[in-house]
């Protein structure tokens, strides 16, 4: 049976604020963010295919506007732009390319909303009555990769991290059974950002573009991949098992105000246990990655699993990914739509093997 896909009207409004105020990290330590994102009890839509993309002339208007204490969100839903403030949203009727009319609930007359655009076609802001609302620059523009300025030289941090030891944990734990995802199904696509410089640290961390998970989690990912084919999608993997020393590098390189975005190596992350996966969707026909309300690894509240902005198509695709993964015993990270934890992550210990060592006997282990 196909999972039901919720419409924007069934999603509760997350109060928009500065990303650093309430951010829940992609790389959260194991004692945080256990429950995943909340869900509202609103209506659901039984739509079996993605909504159409909005007209190109609207794309540059879809954004957040205003001051921190008075945010207005322009989003697309049901083939119309909507203006939203807090929990109240209403549709906008297009009068011209930059002029829209909307009637707030309870209002006697429609309001006129006039956008001003920059040279790139994106709206710089809009006039509404006597007030002008300036565009808020949230996250990254056009799917660009979010990046930080490491506080120390990355290669120095690499040497320190490789020489360090993971935290000692109380067991017992299940024996690790990491398996490469593409060995189970080669039609799963990879975009392993940490094997390139296309990541928030602008540095290479993995020696190969590969993705591993503990076997039960890997089998569940393959089943989810097959289920998505019904809708014309496949899974695009960004990250799976992550050696502990990489988690330590992330922590040591990140400025203190941004450390809420990365896992503390003192407790490790579920990636270190091989029981967390970062992924998205790709179109089976075009082979291209699908658009979501935020880019992967974006440090902003657009990455929330229930962020109500963007387009109906983006939110539908994000919800499809979530529901298919949840049907296979994964839980979404509430701060990142792409990050899913497998149900038995606690049963595995923190690991530090590099990819080339996976599957080789550990020192002191009995060899059959």
N, C-alpha and C positions, 0 to 999 in steps of 0.2 A: 504494500500500500504506500502511495506517495505521502510524505509528510505535508501537513497543511502549512502554508506560508502566511505569516501574519502581515497585514498591511500596516502602514504608518499609524493608522487610527487605533491600532491595538497596542501601540508601544507607548509606555509612559514617558513623560518629558523629563530628561535629565537636566537639572539646572546647570546652565553654562557658566563656567567660571574659568579662571586661569588654570592652565594645565597642571601647574605645580601644586595647586591647592588640594586636589582630590585624586591625583593620578594613582592608578594601581599598575605596577610594572609588568612588562612582558616577561621579565626574568625574575619574578618575585621569588623570595625564599620560600622554603617549604611550609612555613608556619603562617603564611599570609594568603588572603584571597581564596579561601577554600571553597566557598559556596558558588562561585561563578556569578554571572550577571543575573539580576532580578528580572522577572517577567511579570507583566501585567495580566490581568484576567479579561482583557478586552476581546473584541471580535477577531476572528481569523478569516483569511481569504483562502479559498480552495483553488487559487490560480495555479495551474500546472506548468506554466511557462513564464519566463521573465517578462515584465512590462516593457513596452517600447522605450527606447532612450528618448529624452526630451529633445526638442529642436536645438540645433547648434547655437542659435542666437540667445538661448536662455542659459547656456552653460556658464558663461562668465558672470551671471547674476546670482547664481546659487552660492550662498556664503553666509557668514555672520557679520552683523553690523552693530555699531553703537558702542557705548561705554560698558565697562565691566558690570555696572549695576543696572544697566538697561539694554540688554542684548536683544536684537531682533534677528531672527533666522529666516532667510529665504530658502525654501526647499521646493522640490517638485514632487507631486503626488497626483495620481489619477489624471495625468496629462494636463495638469495645471500647476502654475507656480502658486505657492502659499506663503503667507507671512505669518510668522509665529513669534509670540512673546509669552514666555512662561509656558503655561499649559493651554493657551488659547491660540488657535490657528484658524485662518480663513482664506479662501481662494482669492486669487487675483485674476482679473480679466484683462487681457492684453489689448490696449488701445493703439499702441505703436511699439516699435522695437524697444524703446526705453521707457514707455509710459504704461502704467497699469492702474486699474481701479479695483478697490476692494472694500467690502462692507464688513467692519468688525461686528461680532455678535452684539445685538442690542442697539446698534447705531441706526439712526434714521436715514443717513445718506452715506454714499460711498466716499472713500478717501482716495486722493490722487497720490500715487507713488511714482516719482520720476528719478530714474537712474542716471548717473553720470559715469561715463566709461573712460578708461585710460587708453593709451595707444595700443595695448595688447588685447583690447576688447573686453577685459574684465571690468566689472563695475568698481569704481573707486568709492562709491557711496550712493545714497538716495535721499531725496527730499520728500518729507512726509509732513504736510501742513507747514508749520513754521519751523520744524526741526529738521536738521540734516544729520543723517546717520552714516558715519565713516566705516568703511570696510575694515574688519578685524583680520589681521594676518595670522591665521591659525595653522600650526603644523608646517607643511611644506606646500609648494605651489606645483600643480601639474604633475603630481606623482613623483616629484624629485625625492631623493633619499635624504632623510634627516641626518645631520652630523653634529658632533660635538668637537670641542677643542680639547684633546687630552691634556691633563695637567702635568704629565711626565712623558718622556720619550717612550714610545711604544715598544721598541726593541729592548730597552732596559727592563721594562716591565715584563716582557716575555721571559727574559733570563731569570728574573726573580720568581716568577710564577712557576716556571718549570722546575725550579729548585725547591719550591715549597711543597708541603704535604697537605692533602685534604684533611678535614676534621675527622677525628676518631668518633665513630658512631657505635651505639649499642645495638647489637643484632638480636636474634638472627635475621638474616635477609635471604631471600630466594637467590639461587645461583643466577648470575647474569646470563642472558641468552640474547644478546644483541644480534639483530639480523638487518641486512641491508634491504631497504624498502624496494628498490628497483630489481632486486633478485627475485622478489615474490611476484612482481608485476612490472615489466619494463615500460608499460604505458603510463605509469605514474611519472610526471615530469618533475624536474629539479630546477630550482633557482636558489642555490645555496650561497647566500650573500656573504657569509663569513669565509668562504673559499676565494673571495675576490676582495677588492677594495671598495665595492659598492655597498657599504654599511655605515652605521653611525660613527664608527671609529676610523674609517678610511684606511683600514689595515687588513692584511690577510691573516686569518687565524687557523684555518684548516688546510692541510696539505692537499686534500682532494675534494672535489665537489661530490660528496656522498652524504647519505642520510641513513641513520641507524635508529632502531627502536627495539625495546624488549619484544620478544616474539608475540606475546598476546596482544600488545598494543599495535605491533606491525600488522598482524592478521586483521585486526579491527580496521585499520586504515585502508587495507586492501578492499575489505567489504564495503567501506564507505565510498571508495573510488568506483567500485562496480555499481553501487546504487545511484551514484550521480550520473552515470551514463544515460539513465532513463530520461534525464533532463537535458542531455547534450553537453554535460560538463565532465571534467576529470579533475584530479587533485594535482596541485602545484605545491611542492614541498620547499620551504625556505630553511628549515632547521629541524633537527631531531635530537639525538644524543649529542651532548656538548661536554667535552672534557672539563674537569673542574678547574684546571689551570686557566682556561679561557674565561671562566666566570670571575676568577681572581683578577685577571687583566682588566676586564670590564670595570670592576669595582675600583681598582687602583687608578685607573685612567680617568674616571668620571669626576667632574667637579662636585664638591660636597653638596651644593644645593640640588643637584640632579641625581644624587645617588638613590633616591627613591625609585628611579627608573631601572635599576639593575639589582641583581641579587647579591646579598652579602655572602662572600665565600665562607664565612664562619658557619653558616647553616646550609650553604649550597642551594641548588635549584633542582626542580624536577627534570630539567633537561640533563643535568648531571647523572640522573638515575636512569636515563633512557626511557622515560615514561611521559614525556611531553613533546609535542610537535607543533611547529609553526607552519601554517599552510594556507593556501587560497585555492581558487578555482581557475581552470583554463577552459576555453571553448574547444570542444572536440572538432569542430569544423575548421576554424581558423588557426587553432593552436595558440591563440593569444591569451594572455592573462586577462581575467575579468576586472572591471573597475569596481572598487568598493568605496565606502564613504571616506576612507583615509587610505594613505599608502601604507605598506608594510613597515613595521618598526618606527612608525611616526609617534613622536613624543607629544601628543596633544589629545584633548578630549574627543576629537573626531574618531579616535581609535576605540572608544568605548563600544562594547558589544551591543548596546542599545541606543547609540547616538541616533537621534531622529532626523538629522540633516541629510543633505545629498539628494539623490534622485530615488524614485521608486524602484528603478531597476537595480541600483547599487544595494539598496536595503534588502530587496528580494533575494539577491544573490548571497548577501551576507547571511540572511536568515536560513536560506537553503543549506549553506555550508554548516551552520550551527546545528540545525535539526538533524541532518544526516550524521554528523559526528556524535551528537548526543544519543542517537539511536544505537551507537556502537560503544556506549559506556565512556565517552569522553565528556569532560566538563569545560566550558569556555572560561577563559580568564576575563573577568568583568572589565578590565582595563584595555584589553586587546582582542579584537574580533578574530585574529588569526591564531591565537595561542590556545591549545587544548591539552588538558591533563588527563591521562588515563586513570581509571578508577583504582588500580592497584599500585600506584606509584610509591606508596609507603613501604611496599614489600621489597624494594630494591635499594641497595646502598649507593652512596656517591661513588662515581668512578672517574678515573683520570687517564685512561688509555687514549692515546692518539689513534686515529682511524686505522693506521697500518698495523696496530697491535691487536685490534679486535679479532677475537677468534684464536689467538695464540695462547698457549698455556702460561699462566702467571708464575712468577718466580716462587719456587717452593711447592707448587701444586703437583699432585700426582699425575703422571703421564701414563695413560693406558697402553 
